[in-house]
Amino acid sequence: MPLSYKARKRWSLVILLIGLPLYIVVAVNLVDLFDRPPLWVEFVIYVGLGVVWILPFKFIFKGIGQPDPDAPPEDDGR
């Protein structure tokens, strides 16, 4: 069952406000496990992890910036 627009909007806020900071802490700790890799390797790891985190949540964030498709059309009073 697909999530409604409101549910996707709420879940996107939870992911961005709680999940992303936790993911950043995990990513930094993961890179810290290596014995100070070269700068370019560290950069590639951070860019890779920065892209990978969004893949499982792509369906939640898709269309969130658009107006609610389920909302009734607004009458502008003309």
C-alpha positions in Angstrom: 0.0 0.0 0.0 1.5 3.3 -1.0 1.9 6.0 1.6 -0.2 9.1 1.4 1.3 12.5 0.6 0.9 13.6 4.3 2.6 10.4 5.6 5.5 10.7 3.1 5.9 14.3 4.2 6.0 13.4 7.9 8.4 10.5 7.3 10.7 12.7 5.2 10.9 15.1 8.2 11.7 12.2 10.6 14.4 10.9 8.3 16.0 14.3 7.8 15.8 15.5 11.4 16.6 12.2 13.2 17.9 9.7 10.7 20.4 11.8 8.8 22.3 13.1 11.8 22.6 9.5 13.1 23.8 8.4 9.7 26.4 11.2 9.7 27.7 10.1 13.0 28.0 6.5 11.7 29.7 7.6 8.5 32.3 9.7 10.4 33.0 6.8 12.8 33.3 4.4 9.9 36.0 6.6 8.2 37.7 7.0 11.6 38.2 3.3 11.7 40.8 3.6 9.0 44.2 4.9 9.9 43.8 8.3 8.4 43.4 7.4 4.7 44.6 9.8 2.0 42.4 12.8 1.4 41.1 11.6 -2.0 40.1 8.2 -0.5 38.3 10.0 2.4 36.5 12.2 -0.1 35.4 9.2 -2.2 34.1 7.5 0.9 32.1 10.5 2.1 30.6 11.2 -1.4 29.7 7.5 -1.7 28.1 7.4 1.7 26.3 10.7 0.9 24.7 9.2 -2.1 24.0 5.7 -0.6 21.9 7.0 2.3 19.1 8.3 0.1 18.6 5.2 -2.1 16.3 3.3 0.3 14.2 6.4 0.9 13.9 7.7 -2.7 10.2 6.7 -2.8 9.5 8.8 0.3 11.2 12.0 -0.9 9.8 11.8 -4.5 7.3 14.7 -5.0 7.5 16.1 -1.5 8.2 19.6 -2.8 5.1 19.6 -5.0 1.7 20.7 -3.9 -0.5 18.0 -2.3 -2.1 16.0 -5.2 -4.9 14.8 -3.0 -5.9 18.3 -1.9 -9.1 19.8 -3.3 -8.5 22.6 -5.8 -8.4 26.1 -4.3 -11.0 28.6 -5.5 -9.3 32.0 -6.0 -12.6 33.8 -5.6 -13.0 35.2 -9.1 
